[in-house]
Amino acid sequence: MDKLNGIQILRGLAASIVVYHHFMQIFYKFESNNFLGDFFSNYGDFGVDIFFVISGLVMAISLQNKKQTSASFFKNRLVRIAPTYYFYTLIFLLMGIIFDSINSSHASIESVLKSLLFITHENPSPDLGFFPTLSVGWTLNFEMFFYLVLTLILFLPFSILSKLAIAVFVLSFSPVLYKITKVNIYEVVAGNYKLIEFSLGILLGIAFNLENKLGITSKLTYFTKLTLLLLGFILLQVVSHPLVKELLLASYVVLLFIFFGQTFNKKNSIIKFFIYLGEISYSVYLSHLIIIFLIWSFLPILDNYYLVILGVLLTTLGTFFVSVITHKHIEVGLSTTLKEYFR
């Protein structure tokens, strides 16, 4: 769908800033004396917030456009998420055996099993807190919790819009409930405000489908669109609470790319590349930490301009290369085979 081209591009951009955020973390511990280094150190993790809003958006659109049972929905999501995650977790474990300076060298059987089952736990590595074996997989614990909520709600005998409304309520109220009750069961996920980002994505998905039926934005002039986006930007400046601003900003960025994504020329080579980058963004997200740690194991100090350029190039090209391969053979190839097998 052309209207979602912008979302694919945004996925690619979000994955990219997370890559360089971790590059700054591993090589420089987020210390920098230049604009780019400061940007990726301080704001690179914002890519995850964008991912969560996009996830809510895409799931809401998918559930409205295609009737799915609870079982088929959860099976499809698990088959989509698990194979690539398991593959990169295995690679990271093998790296921990070879390089004892890598976090996975401290992995235990219990920790690995909990990681593969998306169960939040304290990592045995002294350098990590509540993170899985492949640390970037913490976001998948949130994703799977989100999918579980949707799976349970799909059992309810209501219209899909009513079910999505209930999902918004559950995801938004869950962090509040944990703050009130002080219950610690799965608090790292169920008590985290980031769940609200999925709710905001669902609301955008409902609005997107409604707009598709009514054709509202197609009737708006560019001036009107820009005015609406400017009003949103002003609202962000007025809001003072940092949490509310972060939630609104992630939604605003997604809305921005929805609004103008359909105007991107798909025949343009640069646009085509970024759309493809969005398609492989899941592999990019999972693989980049392994590539960075591999470079760091052989080249731990990048203390001059040429070494920095070399480190960035190796990170970029290495991540892209392995992502292309795993996207084709695992994300698409193996996942499609498994869907057919379990159909």
N, C-alpha and C positions, 0 to 999 in steps of 0.2 A: 504494500500500500504506500503510494507516494507520500501521503501525509505523515508517514512514520519514518521517512528517510532521515529527517532531522534527528529523530530519537536514536537511530543507528549511529549517526555521526557523533552525537553526544555520548553514546556508550563508548565509542572509540576514544574520544577526548578524555572522558572520565577515567578510563583504564590507564591512559597515558600519564595523567598527572599523578595517579597512585604509584605507577612505576618509578617515576623520578622522585616522589616523596620518599619511597623506601631506599632509593639510591642515596639520597641525602642522609637518611638515617644510618645506613650501614657504613658508609664511607666517612661521613662527617658528623654523625650524632646530632644532626639538624643544626649544626653551626655553619654560618655562612657570612661572607662579607660582600655579597653582590645581590642584585635584584632577583635574578632567576633562582639562585639558591635559597634566598629568603622566601620567595613565593612557594616553591615546592615543599620546603620545610614546614611552613606555617599553614598552607592551604591545600596541599596535595591530598590530604585525607578527605577533603570535601568530595572527592570523586565517589567515595562510598555512599555518602548521603544522596548523591544523584542516582546511583545504582538502585538504592532502596525505593526512591520515588518512582523510577522507571519500572521497577519490578511490580509495584502496586498498579501502575498504569497499564502495563501489558497484560497482567493477570485479569484485571477488570474488563479490558477489551475482549480478551479471549473468552472469558466466561459468558459475556453478553452475546457473543457472536456464534458460539458453538456450545450446544448442550452437552454437559459432561457429568458423569456420575462421580461420586466421591472417590471410588476405587480407581477409575480411569484417570482422574485428575492427578491423584497422588502418585500413581504408577508412572505417568508421563513425566511428572516433575522429578521424581527420583531417578528415572532413567536418563533424564537430561542432565542432572547435576552430578550424580554419584560417579560414573565411570571416569570422567576426566579428573575429578577431585582425588579419587583413589589412586589413579595413575601417578599424579604428581606427588601425592603423599608418599607413595612407594619410592619414587626417585629421591625425595628429600631424606627418607630414612636411609637409603643406600649411601647418600652423601655424608650422612652423619657417621656412618661406619668408617668411611674413608678419611673424613676431616673431623677430628674431635673438637675443633673450635666452633663447629656449627651446632645450633640449638638442638637439632634432632639427635645428636649423639647421646643425649640424656633420656631419650624416649624409653618408656616402659610399655609392656604389653597392654596393661590396663589403659594407659593414656592413649595408645594408638587405637585400641578398640573403641574407646569413647569418642575419639576424634572421627573415626569412620562412621559412627552411629549418630554423629552430630549432637553429642551430649557435652554440654559445657562443663569444664573441669579445670583444676589448676594444673598447669603444665609442670612436669618434673624438672624442667630446665630452670636453673636459678635466675636466668635473665628474663623469664616470661611470667606472666600472671595467668589469667584465665584464657588461655589460647590453646587451640588444637596443635597436633604435631606439625602440620604445615600452617604456620601462624595466620596467614591471610584467610584461612578457612573459617575464622571467627565470624565472618559475614555470612557464611553458609549456615551457621547455627541460627542466625536471624531469619534467613531465607526459609529454612526448613520449618521453623516455628510458624512463620507466616503461611506456608503451604499447609501446615497441619491445621491451623485455624480455619483456612478456607475449606479444607477437606471435611472437617467436622460440620461446618455451617452448610455445606452442600447437602447434608442429610436432611435438613429442615424442609418442611413442605410449603415453602413460600416461593414467590417470584424471585428471579435472579437479582433484581434491583433491591428487594427487601433483604436478601441474603448478603449482598454487598454492603448494605447499610449496617447490618448487624456486625459484619467483619470490621467496618470502620469503628464502630462503637467498642468492640472487644479490644482491638489493637490500640486504640487511643486511651481506653480506660485501664488497661492492664498495668501500665507504669504507675498510674495514680493509685491503683489498688495496692500495689506492692509498697508504695511509699507510706500508705496508711497502715497496712497490716504488719509491715516489717518482716514479712515472710521471706525466707531465703531460698526456697526451692526454685531453682532455675532463674534466680533473680537477675543474673547477668544479662539474660535475654528478656524474659517476661517483664522485668522491672525497668527496662531501658527505654528512654524517651524516643530512641530511633525507630521504634515500632510505629510511631505516629507518622513517620515518613511513608510507610506503606499505605497508611490510611489516606494521606494526602494524594498519593499516586492513584489509589482507587477512585477518589473523588474526581481527579483529572480524567481517568478512564471513563467514568460515567458521563462526564461533560463532553468528552471526545465523541462518544457514540451518539449522544443527543445532538451534537453539532453536525455529525454526519447525516443524521436524518433530516435536520432542519436546514442545513447548508448556511449557517449563520456567518461563519468567518469568510466564506467564499463571496459573500455580499458586502463584506467590509472593505473599505479602501485601505491602502497602506497607511495613510494619515491616521485613520481611526485605530488601526492596529498599533501603530507607534504611540498614539495617545494613551491607549489602554495599558501598554507596557510601561510607559512613562509614569502613569499613575501608580502602577505596581512598584516601580523603583522608588517613587516618593514615599510610598507606604513603608518600604523597607528602611528608609532613612528615619521615618518617624518612630518606628518600633525600637524600643531601647533594650528590651530583654534579650540577651544574647541567644538563649535557647529558641525563643520564638522567631528571632531573626534568622537563625540557621535553618529552621524548618521551612520558613517562608521562602528563603533564598533558594533552597534546593528545588522547591516546587516552581518558583519563578523561572529558574534557568530551564527546567524541563518544558514549561509552558512556552518560553521564548523559542525553543527549538521546534515545538509543535507548530507554532504560529507561522514560522518562516521556513520550516523544513521542506514544505511542498514547493517552494520557489527554487530550491537548489536544482541545478541542471545535472541530471544523472549521467549525461554524456561527457561531462567535464571529467578529465582524468583525475584531478585532485579530489573532487567530490566522490568519484567512484572508489578511490583509495580509502577515504575516510568511512564510507559506507561499509566497505569490506573490513576495515579495522574494527568497526562496530560489531560486525558478524563474528569476528574471532576474539572479541574482547574478553570473553570468559576464560579462554585459554591464556590470553595475555595476562589476565589478573592472577591466574593460578601459577603460571610458569615464571613470572618475572623475578620473584624472590629467589628461586633456584639459580637463575642465571646470574643475578647480582652476587649471591653468596659464592658461586663458582669463580667469578672474576675476583672477588675479594680474597678468596683463598690463595690465589696466585699473585694478586697485585693489591695488597691490603692498604697501601698508601698512595693516594693520588695527590701529590704535593706540587705539581707544576701544570701549566696550561696544557701541555701536550698529553700528559697522562690523564688529565680530566677529560679531554676530547676523546682519547682512546677508550676510557672507561664508559663514557656516555655512548659512544658508537657500538662498543661490544654489547652493552646492555640493550640498546635499541635493536640492533640487528639480530642478536642472539634470541631475544624474547620474541621478536617477530617471526623468525625462522621456525622455532620449535612450535609456536602457536599455530602457524599455518599447517604444520604436520598434524598436530593433535586435534585441531579443529576438523580437518578432513577425515582422519581415520578413527577418531574416538568420538568427538562431539556429534559428528554427522554419521559416520560409518557405523561404529559400534552401537551408538544409541539407537539408530534406525533399526538395526538388526535385533536389538533387545526388545524394542517396541513391537516388532513383528512377532517375535518369539512369545512374548507375554500377552499378546492380544487376545 
